Amino acid sequence: MPSAAPARVRERLTALASAGLDARGFSLAALEVLRPALPFSAACLATVDPATELVTGVVKTDLTDENDDLWAHHEYEVVDLYNSLDVFRRPGGTTTALAETGGDLRRLRRFDEFFSPIYGFGDELRFTTPADGAHWGFVALFRDDGRGFSQAEQEFAGDVGRLFGRGMRAGLVAGAASASADDTYRTEGPAVLVVGRDGELMHGGPGVTERLADLGGEPGGALPFPLLGLIGAARRFAAGNLARLPRTRLRTRSGQWVVAHASPLSGPDGTAGSIVVTIEEARPPEIVPLVTAAFGLTPRERDVVGLVLRGADTAEIARTLHLSAWTVQDHLKSVFAKVGVRSRRELTARVYFDQYAPRLQVGAGVTPSGWFAGTA
């Protein structure tokens, strides 16, 4: 059973989830709240794109970054008993390594080749972090003291996973981007990089260095974990073990939104193994649904916001959605409260952040393609 009062842990996690913390701040604080109730030796909390369930960021405690390439390899490329994508389908969104292997961790390549020899872990508890029907991440807890995670602890993790999901979802939109209008307007096209079979960066086009730095990469160092995972998923696709080419939406350190996607390449001699990764500015149709969901808006509230962003007035929204004007106003009041704004103009800027708001302010309307008139 959990070693700290479950009710107190839930109360503190509930408060953290509504405290306005960014994703990293919430993750670190939530793990410290959880530790007394569910003791662990190390932890990794990963945020995911709810549309693809691919990792978009990680926060670790008592773990280093130096083995991220090996971790991503085992998570996405290696065909194993289970990985994070499988855990999303497990009953209750939880599982443990000992339970999956019947107590024989040698059956799990991730443990046999990575976790056990490098870290000495003896069990792993994974639980997903859902909110309103979507997955916003997962948590992996590890123990190296010879104790496995009990069924009661697994059930407790599944219970508090929903609170983690609310906090991780809110953290995605905590704080507007700080980029200047000049930075926001800059349109340099997609950044393209090619990674070889050995994981080394073979080629980087214009803007790659800046894009990688904005995603948390270090000059000359390993690629950011979300891109390592994306590359691993592309190799999984090439091997016929993934149905679709991988892509994910990422929020950069500067607060902008980008879309990254990866594809396997074949050389002139027919050999495969290299991966091309493209990173480009996200367009409103790709980001608005994610942002409005992250604010915790209901489906009907999202419909209202979508029409507000197109410039519709109350009467037009009412006609389009077959609602009364009073009901539209009620929805808007609820939206304003959830988003933390007081007007439609503030709502538009908050949903689009600083990435798109300057274009709207100068009257660059959204075209049928989903991009702004007068932009490349």
N, C-alpha and C positions, 0 to 999 in steps of 0.2 A: 504494500500500500504506500501511497505518497507519504513522505516523512514530515511534511509541513501541512498545516490546515488547508485543505483544498478550497474552501470558501474564501479564505483570505487571499490566496493566490489568484483566484478568479477576480476578486474585487480589485486587486492591484493591476492585473492585466487589463481589465475593463477601463480603468482610469488611464492607463498608458495609451490604450488604443484611441482615446479621444483627446489626448494631450497636445495634438498638433505637431508631433515629432516627425522628422524626416525618417526615411526607411532605415538608415543606419542607426540613428539615435534610438528609434523604437526597438530595433532588433537587439542591440546591446543591453538596453534596460530590461527588455522582456526576458531575455535569457538569464539575467541575474535574478529576476523575480522567480523564475521557474526552478533554478538550481536547488534551492533548499527543499522543494517539494519533490523534485525528480532529479536526484544527484547524477552528475555526469562528469567525465574526465575532460572531454572536449566537445565542441559543438560547431556545427556549420548551419547557418540559416541562409537559404537561397530564395530570392524573389524570382518569379517567372512571369512571362507574358501569358495572360490567361487564355489567349487565342491559340497559342502553340505549346504552352507549358514548357518552353525552353528557358533556361536560366538567364536572367538579365542582370543579376548582381549577387554577391555573396558577402556575408559577414561571418567571421570565424572567431572563436575563442579557444585559446590553447592549441592552435594549429598555425602552421606557417603557410606561406604562398609558394614556396619553392617547388612543391610537387604538384602544382595546379595542372600542368600538362598531362601528368600521369593520371591524376584524378579524372580529368575530362575524358581521357582515353578510355578508362574503365566505365565511366558513366554513360558514354554515348556510343563508343565504337565496339566494345567487347560485348559479345552475346553471353549474358549471364543469367542466373536464376531470376533476378529482378533488378530494376533500376528505378530511378525517381519517377519515370513516366508510368511504370507499372504500379507504383504505390498510390498514384492518384485513383486507380481502379480497385484497390484493396478495400474490403469492408471496413468502414469507419475511417478510411484514409490512413491507416497505420499498419506497421509491421516491424518485426525485428529480424536481425540476421540469424540468430539462433533458431527462431521459429521457422524461418524459410528453409534452413538447411537441416532441420531435425537434430540440431546440436553439433553438426559436423561442419565447421566453418571452412574446411578445405574444399567443400563443394561450391563455395562462392569465390570466384576468381578475384573479385575485388578485395576480399579479405586475404586469400591465400597468397596473392602476388603483390598486394599493396598495403592494406590497412594493418595486417598483422606483422609483417616483417619490418615495416617502416615506423609504425606508431605503437605496435604492441596492443592494439585494441582486441577486446574479447567479445564485444557485442555492439550492435548498433540499433537504435530505435529511430525509425523515420515516421514522421507524421506530417500530413498535408495541412495547409492553412487556407481553408475556403472562406468565402464570404458571398452571400446572396447567389449561390449557385455557380460561382466561378472559383478557380484555384489561383491564388496569388503567390504561392510559394510552398516550400516545405522546410522542415527542420530535421537535421540528423544529429542525434545525440550518441556519444560513444562512451564506453566504459573500458577501463584497463585494469580493474581491480579483481577480476575473476567472477564478478557478479553479473548475471544477465538481467535484462529488463523483464519484469513480471507482467502477467496478463493485466493485473490491476493498474500497473503503471502505463501500460499501453493504452488502456481505456481512458485513463486520466489525460494522457497526451492527446488522444482524439477529441476529448471534450474541450480542452483549452486551445486546440488548434484553430477553432473558429474565432477566438479572441485574437490570436496571432494574425489570422487572416484580415480582420478588421483593421488592426494597426498597420500591417504591411500595405494594405490597400490605401489607407489614408496617407501613409508616408510617401506614396508615389507622387502625390500632388501637394505635399507640404512645402509652402514657399514658392513664390513665382521665380521664374528665371531672371538672372541679373544681367544678362547680356544687353549691350547697348543696341540702339536701333541700327547703327551702322553694322554691328556684328550680325544682327538678325537678318538684315537685308542681303548680306553677302551671299551670292549664289555661285558656288564654284563647281557645281556638278558633283557627281558621285566620286567617292574615294575608293579605289580598287587595289586590292593586294592579292598576291598569289603565294600560297604556302605549300612547300614541297612535302613529299612523303615522310620526310624526317621531322616535319614540324617547323622547319626553318623558313623565315620570310625570304622568298625568292625575288619578289618584285613588289614595289609599292609605287603607285602613281601619284600625281599631284594631290596634295591635301591629306595623304595617309598619315604622316607624322602628327599633324594637328588633330586629326580625328581620333587616332589612338590615344593621344595624350588626354583628350577630352573624355575618353571612355575609361581613363584610369591607368593606361599603359605607361611604362617607364621607357625612356629612350634606350634602345639597345637591349631591353629586357624582354621578358615573356609577354605574349599577348594577353589582354584582359580576359578573365575567365569566361565571360559571355561569348567572346569570339572563339575561344578554345572549344567550348561546348558546341558552338555552331559548326565549326570545322569537323568535329567528331561526328555530329549528326549528319553532315554531308557525306562523310565516308560511310556511315551506316546506310544512308540512302543508296550510295553506289553499290553497296554489297547486297541490296535488295531487302534490307531489314527495316526500312522506313518508307512509308507510303508517299510522302510528299517532300519536295526540296525544303530544307529548313529556312525559316526567316523569323525575325523577332524585332519587336519595337523596344528601343532603349532610350532612357533619359540620360543625357550626358552630364558631366560635372558642371558645365556652364548652364544647365537647365534646359537645353534644347532637346528636341525629340529627333531621333534618327531611326531609320529602318535598316537592318543588316540582314543580308541573305547570302547563302553560300551554295556553290555548285561544284561538283567534281569535274576535273578536266582529264582529257586523254592526250598523250603526247603523239608526235608524228609516227612513232613506231607502234602506237596502239596501247602502250602501257599507261596505266592510270595511277592515281595516288595524290596528285596535286589538286589543291582546292582554290578556287577563286572566290574571294569575299568582296562584296560590294556594300558600302556604307553610304547612305544618302539621306538628305533631309526628309523627314516624314511629312506627308501631305495631310491636310485636315481630315479627309475621310478615314484615314488610318488611325488618327490620334483622338479625334473627338469622342468616339465611342468608348475608348479606353479611359479617357479623362473623366467623362461623365459617370462611368461606372465606378471609378475610383472615388468620386465624391459621394458615393452611396445613393445616387438618384434612382428612383423607381423607373420601370420601363416607360410609364406615361410621362413622368417628369423629363426623361431623356427626349421623348418626342417633342415636348414643349420647347426644350432648350434648342433642339435641332432647328425648329422653325424660328426661334428668336435669333439664332446665328445667321439665318438667311434674311433677316430684316423684317419678318412678318410682325404685324401689330396684333393686338389682342383679338380683334374681330376676325382677322384672317386665320389665326391659330384656332379660334373657336370653330369656324366653318370647316377647316381642314380636318380637325380631330373630332368633329361632331360633339362639341362640348359647349356649355354655356360660358359667357364671358366671365361670370363669377367663378366658375370652376377653374378657368384658365388662371385667373388672378390668385386663387388659392394655391394652385400648383406653383406659380411663380414665387409666392411667399415662402413656400416650403423649399424651393430650389435656392432662393436667396439665403435662407438660413443655413442650409447645408453647405453651400459654397462659401459663405461668409462675405456676401456683397450686398449692396443696397439698391442697385439699379441694373437695367439691362446692359448698359454700356460696361459697367464693371463686370457683369457676368460674362460678357463676350471676351473681355481682356483676360479674365481669370481662367476661362476654359481654354483659350488659345495661348495663355501665358504671354511672354514678351516675344515669342517666336513668330507669331502671326499677327498680333495686335497692331504693330506699326503699319502693316499693309492695309489693315482694315481702316485705320485712322486716316489714311490718305485716300480712301475711297477705292482701293483695289478690290473689287468684288470677286466672289468665287465663281468660276466658270463651270459649265457642265462637267468638265473633266475632273473637278474637285480641286483645282489649283487656282491661283489668283490671276486675274487679268493683268497683262502687262509684265509678267514675270516669266523667266525661262522655264 
